[in-house]
């Protein structure tokens, strides 16, 4: 039952996002994917939480925002 609750909460949060924030990972082995999967929803949730924590805790100017964003994207999809 806890797994169903987590699954439902992640989808509830993801579907509440604006459509431009509901991204789908473009993987080379599945180039025609148009609908988001649970993996996409979890990656978006990780990006949201990690982005807030990392940007608030990091020193400004040490690393560019673009590099931090790229690192968060890579980690969110890999986790």
C-alpha positions as CSV (number, residue, x, y, z in Angstrom):
1,X,0.0,0.0,0.0
2,X,2.8,2.6,0.7
3,X,4.1,2.1,-2.9
4,X,0.7,2.9,-4.3
5,X,0.6,6.1,-2.2
6,X,4.0,7.2,-3.4
7,X,3.0,6.4,-7.0
8,X,-0.2,8.4,-6.7
9,X,1.4,11.4,-5.0
10,X,4.2,11.7,-7.6
11,X,1.6,11.6,-10.4
12,X,-0.7,14.0,-8.6
13,X,2.2,16.5,-8.2
14,X,3.5,16.0,-11.8
15,X,0.1,16.5,-13.4
16,X,-0.3,19.7,-11.4
17,X,2.7,21.2,-13.2
18,X,2.3,23.5,-16.2
19,X,2.5,21.6,-19.4
20,X,5.9,23.0,-20.3
21,X,7.4,21.7,-17.1
22,X,6.1,18.2,-17.8
23,X,9.1,17.0,-19.7
24,X,9.8,13.7,-21.3
25,X,13.3,12.3,-21.4
26,X,14.6,11.9,-25.0
27,X,16.4,8.6,-24.8
28,X,18.2,7.3,-28.0
29,X,16.6,3.9,-27.5
30,X,13.1,5.3,-27.4
31,X,13.0,8.3,-29.7
32,X,9.3,8.4,-30.2
33,X,8.2,8.7,-26.6
34,X,5.6,11.5,-26.3
35,X,3.8,10.6,-23.1
36,X,5.6,11.0,-19.7
37,X,6.4,7.9,-17.8
38,X,6.7,7.5,-14.0
39,X,10.5,7.8,-14.4
40,X,9.9,11.2,-16.0
41,X,7.6,12.3,-13.2
42,X,10.2,11.2,-10.6
43,X,13.0,13.0,-12.4
44,X,10.9,16.2,-12.4
45,X,10.2,15.9,-8.7
46,X,13.9,15.3,-8.0
47,X,14.9,18.3,-10.1
48,X,12.4,20.4,-8.2
49,X,13.6,19.4,-4.7
50,X,17.3,19.2,-5.5
51,X,17.3,22.5,-7.5
52,X,15.9,24.3,-4.5
53,X,18.4,22.7,-2.0
54,X,21.5,23.1,-4.2
55,X,20.8,26.6,-5.4
56,X,20.1,27.8,-1.9
57,X,23.2,26.1,-0.4
58,X,25.7,26.9,-3.0
59,X,27.8,30.1,-3.2
60,X,26.8,32.4,-6.0
61,X,29.3,32.8,-8.7
62,X,31.4,29.8,-7.9
63,X,29.7,27.7,-10.6
64,X,27.4,29.0,-13.3
65,X,23.7,28.3,-13.0
66,X,23.8,26.5,-16.4
67,X,26.3,24.0,-15.1
68,X,24.3,23.4,-11.9
69,X,21.2,22.9,-13.9
70,X,22.9,20.4,-16.2
71,X,24.2,18.5,-13.2
72,X,20.8,18.4,-11.5
73,X,19.2,17.2,-14.8
74,X,21.8,14.4,-15.2
75,X,21.5,13.3,-11.6
76,X,17.7,13.4,-11.6
77,X,17.5,11.0,-14.5
78,X,20.2,8.7,-13.2
79,X,18.9,8.3,-9.7
